[in-house]
Amino acid sequence: MADLQDDLHPAAEVGRVDEPAPPYPEEAVAVPPEAPGPVSDPDDAPLTRARAVLAAHPVADGYSGLPRALRQLPWYDLDLGESALDADLPRLRKGRVGAVFWSLHLPPGHDGDRAVGATLEQLDLAKAVVAAHDESLSPARTASETADARNRGRVAVLFGPAGAAALGDSLSVLRSLHTLGLRVLTLTDAGWAGPAGLTRFGEEVVREMNRAGVIADLSYASTPTIRCVLTASKAPVLFSRSAAHALRPHPANLPDELLADVGRAKGLCMVPLTAEQAGPTVRDVADHLDHIRALAGAECVGLSGTYDTGSAHPQELGDTSCYPRLIAELLRRGWDEPEVALLTWGNVQRVLRGADFTAHAAQQRRPPSTATIADLDG
């Protein structure tokens, strides 16, 4: 039993798994910034500069619904462009997207063994799409693989988040999904991660996620669950789709006190580009980014396109080609290039490195857990 209660630590220690990120990513940049052309209108200058910054520090997009969207289409062409989608290869390139997390979330009504099977089907489809477009897309799990894909001119695709129901309450399934490529798991809609927080089995799930290298996603999680995971996890956590509740009340948006906790824990809050959560204009999205940067720190805020999920997007941010417009708005507001580099690329790299560092250390200390939900919560 002592093994199952393995050294928890306060939230303030979570950030220690990784050294503070430098203002720029450490990896070599293979694509030089674009040379600015003639500027006829002063208002165009921030957009020209935004494109140059993104050429060196592309967007790591925290959430895309593309796999599920593709499943619903009888035919598609990602190479030439697909009007039925928010993202295709030409628009990803135009938007300077260097990495993207492909969601494996399921529609309502999937639970138990059905959820496990449906998640495996989504993962299989996602991997097949990447393999079929291997001159433009590359599967990635680690920070180094993500940077390598970017430096070869490909978009790195990371698989996840998946829903907690995909585990079927089994740590063996968790490890198997990770072996197949799963990188992020959302801790909601499970009996062991609910309104009251984590149960004993839920704490063991978090420890095993740390050991395997699966990152915890806490968007839509209850406040008790968020606080429990910030305390229990030794790896950085992320919020794949959360903005500032003070600016836009929404169940997934975080109140200021939790944003401060995320900053202390060196987590990552990824602001979704949806009108429902962030507001109807690009300026509204920038307001959320300013607010979270002020409370949690520039190293704890990121971007989540949330494209191809059926959500309405703010004006000027209708698809993945529009990221330069958002970056231009931030540059107008006084964000400097190191801060933008963290927002678009460096912060995701830090979280990936932190998860891998924690996994390596945990695997030296303890074997795979054999605990079951009946053992701990029965």
N, C-alpha and C positions, 0 to 999 in steps of 0.2 A: 504493500500500500504506500510505503514511503516513496517508492519509485514513481507512483502515479501522482504524488504531490510534489514532484520534482521542482526545485527552486524557482518559485515565482519571485518577481521583483517589482518594485514600484515603477510607475509609468515614466518617471524621470530617467530611468536607466535604459529605456528602450532605445533611445537614440545612440547609445554607446556601441551598438554592434557595428557601426560604420563611422569612419572619420568624417568630419564635415566636408561636404562636397566643395570642390574648388569652383570658382566662378564660371569656368568653362569646363566642358567634358574633357576627360583626360585623353580620349582616343583621338588618333589623327583624323583630320578632316580631309577627305579626298576631293570634295567638290568645293572649289573656291567661290567666294561671293561673286555675284554678278557685278560687272562693271556698270555703274549708273550711267544712263544715257542723258540726253538733254532734258531738262525739266522746264516745261513751259508754264506750269502753274505751280506756285509754292505749295498748294495743297497736295500735289502729287509727290512731293519730296518724302514725306513719311512712308508712303506706299512703296516707293523705290527703295528706300532704306530697309523697309520690312522684308522685301524680297531678298535683299542682299544678306540680311541677318539670318533668314531662314535657310538660305543656301548653305550656310555654315552650321547652323543649329536647327535642324528640321524638327517638325512637330512629332512628338510621341503621343498619339491619340489614345486616350484611356478607355474608350468604349465605342464599339461599332456593332451594329446588328446585321452586318452583311451576310453571314452564313444563313441565318434564318430567312432573310429576304430572298436570297438566291434559291432557297428550297421552294419558295412559293412561285417562282417563275418557270414557265415551260421551256424558255430558251433565253440565253443572255450572252453578251459579248463584252467582257471587261476590257479587252484590248482596244477596241474601237470606240467604246463608250456606250453607256446603257442609260437611256432616259428614264427607265422605271426605277432607277436607284439614285441615291445621293452620292454614292462613291463608285468610281471606276478608275482604271489605271491612268487615263489622261488627267482626270481631276485630282487624283492623289498626287501626281507629279506637279501639276500647276499649283496646288496648295502647299507644296514642300512638305509632304508627310513622309517621315523617315521610318516610323514604326507605328503599329496599331494593334490594340488588343481586340480580338474578335470574340464577342459575347457568345457563350453557349447556354444562356438562360433559356428556359422552356416556357411555353404558354401555360396558363393556369390549368390545373387538373392533372398534372403529372406528379406522382409521388411513388414512394417505394421502388420496387423493381422496375416499374414503368419509367420512372425518372432516370434510373441508372441506364437503361437501354436507350432511351431517347437522347440522353447526353452523349453516349457513345456514338450514336448515329450522327449527331451534329458535329462531333469532333472528327469523325471519319469524313464527312462532307467537307469540312473546313480544310483538312489536310489534303484532300483530293483537289480542291480549288487551287491551293498554293502550288501543288505539284504540277498542275496543268498550266501554270503561269510562272514557271521557274526562272524566266528571264527578267521578270519584274517583281516577283514576290519571293520571300525566303523565310522558312520557319525559323523561329528563334526562341530560346529559353533564357539565356543569360545576357548580361550587359555586353559582354564581348561579342557574342553572336549577333546582337542587335546592331552594334557599331560596325561589325564586319559587313553585314547586309547593306547598311547605309553606304559604306565606303565602296561597295561593289555596284552601287547604283540601283539597289533593290529596296523595296519596302519590307521591313522586318515584320512578320506576323507572329504575335504571341497569342496563345489560346487561353481564353478565359476573359472575364469571370464566368464560372458556372454556378448554379444554385446549390445550396447546401443539400437539397433533396437528392442531388446526384450521387451522394455518398451511400444512400440507403442505410445510414447509421452504421457504416462499416469502415474502420480504419484501413482494412486491406483494400477496399475499393478506392479510398483516397490515394494510397500509394500507387495503385495500378493506373489511376487516371493521371497522376503525375508522370509516371513512366511513359504514358502515351502522349504527353505534351502539355497537360493542364498546368497553368501557371498561377491562376487566381481563383479563389473560391469566395462567394458572397455568403456571409453568415446570417442569413434570414430564413424564415419559413421552415424552421426545424424545431423539433421539440426540445432540443438541447441548447438552442440559441433563440430565446423568445423574449417576450415583454419583461420577464423577471431577470433576464441576463443569462449567463452560461450556467448550465448544470455541471456536475462533476465530469460527466462524459464530454460536455462541451469544452471544458478546460483541457481535457486530454486530446480532443480534436485539434485545438490550437497548438498544443505542444507537438503533436505529430505533424501538423502543417509546417511548423518551424523546422522540424527535423528533416522533412522531405524537401522543403524549399517552395512550398505553396504559399502565396501571399494572401493575407486576409483582406477581403473587401467588406467595408462596413457601411456602405450606402444602404439606406432603408432599414438598417438595424436599429433596435431600440436603444435608448440612452443607457440603460443598465448593461446591455450587451456590449456597447461601445466602450464603456468604462472598464468592464471586465477584460475585454481583449487588449485594451491599451495597457492594462496591468500585467496580463498573462503573457503576451507575446514578446519574445526577445528579438523578433525581426520587425522592421518597419511595416506598418499597415497602410492601406490606401482606402480612399473613398472614391469609387469609380464615377459617381454621378452625384455630387453634392456641391451646392452653392451656399450662400450666406442667408440664413433664415431671417436675420435682421433686415435684409433688403427685399426678400421675397419669401413669405411664409409658404413652406412646402414640406411635406413629411420627410423628404430626403435631405433637405437643406439643414445645415448645422447652426445652432445658436452660438453666440459669441464665446460662451464659456467652454463649449466643446472645441471650437476652433483653437482656442488658447491651449487646451489639452493636447490637441493634435500637434501643435507647434512644439510643445515641450517634449512630446514623444517622438518627434521627427518623423511623423507620418506624412501622408500626401493627400491633399484635398483637390480633386480634379473637377473643375467647374464644367457642367454640361452646357453645350450650346443649344439649349432648348428655350423656347419662349415661355413655357410653363414654369420652369425653374429659375431662369435667369432674367427673363424680361423680353420685350419685343424688339429691342434694338441692339446694335453692336455696342453702343455706349452703356447699356444696362449690363451686358456681360463684363465689360471693362470695370464697371463699378464693383461687381462681385470680386473680380481679381484684385482690385485695389484693397478692398475691405479685408479679404483673407490674407493678403500679403502683410497688411498692417498688424493683424492679430496673430497669425501663425508664423510669419516670416517668409521671405522670398524663396527659401529652400523647401517650402511645404505646400506649394500651390502648383497645379498643373491644368491641362486642358483635356476635355472629354467631348469629342464631337457629338456623340450619341446619334450619329447618322444612321439611316436605314433602320430606324426603330419605330417609325410611324409618327414620331414627334414633330410638331411644328418648330421651325427654327427662326431665330431673330432675323430682322431685315439685314441684308448684306452678308448673311452667313448661311445661305440656303443649302450649300453642299461643301464637300471637302476642298474645293478649289479656293474657298474664301478665307482661309486662315491668314493670308497676308493683310487683309482688311482689318482683322482684329489686332494683329501685331502693330499695324500702323497707328491704330487708335491708342495703343499703350505707349508707343514712342511719342506721340503728341502729348501724352500726359506726363512725360518725364521719366518713363522707365528707361534704364540704360541697357546696353547690350548684354552685360553679364547677367542682369536680372531676367532678361528675355531668354537668354541661353538656358538658365535654370528652368524657367517656366516650360519651355518647349521640349527640352531634351534632357538636361542634366539631372532634374529631380527624379525622373523615371529611372535613369541609370543608377542613381544612388539607391533607390529602393530595390532594384534588381540585385545590385551588388550586396546590399545589406541582407537580403533574403538568402543569397548564396553563402555568404560568410557565416550566418547563423546556422544554416543547414550543415555546413562542413563541421562546425564546432560541435553541434548536437550529435552528429553521427559518430563522433569520437567518444561521446560520453554515455550514450544509451542505445540499446538495440531497438528495432521496430516494436511499437507497442502492440500487445495482444489483447488489450482491454476491449470489452464489449459494453454496449449500453446497458445490458442486463447486469453486468458486474458492478457498474458505478451508479446507475440511476434506478435499478430494479427494486 
